Amino acid sequence: MEVTFINVGYGDAILVQSNGFTLLLDGGSAMAGEFEEFPFRIPAAEYIKQTGLSKIDLMILSHIHEDHIGGLEAIFDQISVGEIRLPYNPALFSKSKTLAADGSVPPSVHLFTSALHAAIRILELAKRQAIPVEVLQNGDRIFLPQGIVLTVLAPSSETRQTFENLLEEALTADDSTNALLELDRTANDSSLLLKLTAENTALLLAADQCPDKWNPEFFSALENVNVLKLPHHGQKDSISEEVFSKIPLTHVITTASSDRRYQSANPEVYSTLLRLHPNVTLLFTDERDYPPYFQNPEGARAIKLVIDSRGIHTEFIR
């Protein structure tokens, strides 16, 4: 199995490939400013085009935020998509309308609104192209080639229902401002927490699902996790000493931009990780020099983990 973390700057775009099967989890941002004047950052659609892939068998949207799903639309212009899954009832998005919050809200709400429109358009594309779309729920398991298993650990059914109620309000109310404000505030809590198991390796792909929201009932499922895609781009809320001290981590990947905006890729997070796991390998998609945690002077368009019976091998794709 190969797991590739594409350098989309501040955002997630993760390719999982095994025996001819391709899964894409999120697609980074669609904003040109995320890539201009950053030679190693690359839009997800452009990276996928350069790989020569002709099909994404399974596309997963972790949650509605621009830095996770904004870049997915462009993928439909160049290759086919087999099926789509997301953590919300897709029928809600058929109630679409043009949404706008008033000028009193923070800029993040307008970005969320843009992402919500992108999600609506993606599902409209899926309908036109007869692509199956299903909800991914807590407890679901997807069996992939070569014995790979994808397990959904979060969000809880209660969190999902609360978010869906707000979505319905935003998509039907005369004034959507309050619903959009609350949706933006709680979107991270609704994001998927996925465990990918293959060979002797288990990866936790956390989107923006932070550990203070994780249900202790599934902590036993984390006992063999050795690779972590750090939640929320390595901001302070991405780590819990109580949880991470019990996980046998060998590799931690951060999908933050090198300017470390919003206090992402926060040094306090890595000092804690190294105290808990002194031999852990820290990887950053967009960093070139982050002493003392990481150095990659030549830069990379992506970081690929090649996982087989021999262990984990890291490749920098330039």
N, C-alpha and C positions, 0 to 999 in steps of 0.2 A: 504494500500500500504506500502511496505517496500523498502527502498532505502539503499543499503549497499555500503560503500566506503571501498574497500579492501586496506589493507596496503601493497602496492607494492613499498614502499620507495618513490623515486622521480618519480612520474608518476600517471596516472589516470586509474582506473578500477572500474566501478560503475555498480552494479546490481540493477535493478528495478523489483520487483515482486508484482504481483497483481492477485488474483483469479486464480492461476495456470499458469499465463503468465509471462515469464521472458524476460527482455531486458538487454543486456549487452552493455554498452557504454565504449569502449576502453578496453585495456587489460594490461596496464603497460609495463614494460621492459622485454626483454628476456635475458638480460646480467646477468650472474651468480653473478658477483661482486656486483650487487644491493642487493643480498639476503644473501650472505655469511657473517657469523659472526653477523647477525642481526636476532635474534630468533623470533621477532614478524612480520617481513616482510615475505610475502608469495606470490609466483607467482600466478597470477590470475587463471591459469588452475588448480593449486593444490588446491586453496581455493574452486573453483567450484566443483572439484571432492569430496572434503570433505563434501560439503553440500548435496551430493547425487542427484544433479540435473541431469536429463537425456537429457534435451534439452534446448537450447537457442532459443527462438522463433524469436527474432530480435536482430541482432548484428549490432551496429553502430560504424563506424570508424570516430572519430571526425576530424582527419587530419593526415598528414604523419609526424610523429616524433616518434623516437624509444621508448620514455618513455610512449607513448600512445598506439601504436599498435604492438610493438615488441612481446608482450606476447600472442597475439591472436592466432597465428598459432598452438600452443600446444593444444588449446581447441578442435580443430577439431579431435585430436587423441583420444578423450575420449567421446564426446557427439555430438549429432546432432545439426545442426544449421538450423533454418527455413528459414530466409532470411537475407540479408545484405544490409545496406545502408551506403553511404558515400557522401561527399560533392563534388565529382568530377564525370565526365562522365566515367563509368567503361570501356567503349570501348577503351579509351586511353591506358589502361594497356595491351591490347592485342598486342601492338606494342613493347613488352618488349625485352630488350637485357641486356647483362651484362654491368653495368654502373660502371665507376670509374672516380673520379676527380684526377687531378694531385696533386703532393705533396705540392704545394704552398698554398692550401686552409686550413682554420682552421679545427681542429678535428671535430667540429660540422657538417661540410659538409659530412664527411665520415659516421657519425652517421645517417644523413639524408638519405644518399645513401643506407645504410643498411635498413632503414625503408621503403624506396621506393621499394627495392627488396622484403621485407616482404609483402608489399601491393600487389605486383604483384603475389607472391606465393599464398596469401590468395584468390585472385580472380581466379587464376588457380584452386585451390582446389574447389572453389564454382562452377566453370564450370564443373569439373569432377563429382561433387556430385549433379549437377542440382539444386543448391541453387540459387534462384532468387536474383539478385543484381540490385539495383536502386540508382539513384542519389537523395540526399535530397537537396532541394533548398529553398531559402528564401521564406517564406510564406506558406510552406507546413504544413499540420496538419495531425497527425496520431492519430486515436482514439483507445485507449486501453481499456481493460476490466474495469468495475466499473466506467465508466464515466471519466476515466483519458485521458487527451489530451496532446499530445506532439506537440509543435509548434516550427518551425524553424525561428529564428530571424536573423541569419547571417550564412555565409557571404553573401554579396550583389552579385547580378548577375555579376556586373562588376569585383569585386575582384575574384570571381570564374573563370571568363573567362580569366583574366590575368594569373592566376595560371595555368589553363589548357593549355594555350598557351606555358608556360614555360615547363610544363610536356611533351608536345608533342615534343618540341625542345630537351629536355634531352633524350627522348626515341628514337629519330631518328637521331640526329646530330652525325657526326663523332667524334667530341670532345664535350663532355657534361659538361665540367668543369664549364663554365660560367653560364650555365642554372642551374646546381646543386647548385652553390653558391647563385644564386638569389632565387631559390626555398627554400633553407634552411633559407634564410633571411626573406622570406615573408610567410613561412608556417603557422605561428601562425595567421596571418590575414585571412587565408583561412579556419580556423577551425570553426566548428559548434558552434553556440550559441543556446541552446535549453531551452525552457520553458516547464516544466512539471506541469500540474495543476491537483489537486485531492482534493476532499472534500473542506476544506477552506484553503488549502495550495497551494502555487505556488513555485516551485523550479526553480532556474536559474542555468543551468549546462553549465559553460562557457568555458570548455576546456582551450585553451590558447588564446582565443579571448578577448583582453583587451579593457577596456571601452573607451579609446581614439579613437578607431576605430568604436564604435557603432554609428549607424545612429539615430539621434534625432527623426526621423519619428516613431520609434518603442518605444520610451521612455514611452508612455502611457501604453504599454503592461507590463511594469515593476512595475506599481503602486501597484499591490497586491503581489509582490514577497516577501516572508518572509524567504526563505531558499536560500542561495547562495553557490555554489561550486566556491570558489574564483578562478579567472582566473590565469593562468601562475604560479601556485604553490605559490602564495603570494609574488611574486617579486614586486618591487616598481611600475611597470606599471600595477599592477592588480587592482588599485583603482582609483576612480575619486570622489572627494568630491561632485561635482555638481550632478553626477548621483546618488551616493549612499545615499546622504542626502534625496532623494525623495523616496527611497525604504524602506518599513516598515520591515526591517530585524529583525528576531528573532534568526536565526542560521546561522553561516558562517563556512564552512568546508574547510580546507586547505590540499591539497594532496602533501605535501613536505616531503623530507627526513629529519630526525632529525639532520643531519649535516648542514642543511640549505645552501646547496651549491648554487652557483650562486646568493647569497643573497636572496634566497627564504625564505618564512615565515618571511618576513622582519618586525621587530618591528614597524617601522614607519607606516606600513599598519594597524596594530592592534590598535595603539594609535589613529589613525584617525577614525577607525571604532568605537572604544569605545567613542570617543568624539561625533560622530554623533548618535550613538545608545548605550547609556550607559548600557542597560540591555541585549545586544546581547550575545548569547552563542557562544563562539569560540571553535571549535573542530579541532583537528589535527590528521591525520591518523597515523603518525609515531613518534609523540612526547610522552615522558613520563613525562618530567618536563620542562616547558617553562614559568617560572614566569615573570610577574604576570598573564599571559594569560590563562594558561592551566596546569593541572596536572592529570596524569593518571599513577601512580607508577607501576601498575601491567602490563602495556603494553596491546596491543590489536592487533589481526590479522585484525580486521575490525571494523568500526563504522557503526551501523545500526540505521536508523531513521524509526520508526514505526509511520505511519501517518494515523489517522482516524478522526472521527467526534469529538473526545475528544481533538485533538491537536497532538503534536509531542512528542514522547517518544524516548529517546536515549538509545541504548544498546551498550556496548563494548563487542565484540566477542573475546574471548581469546582462 
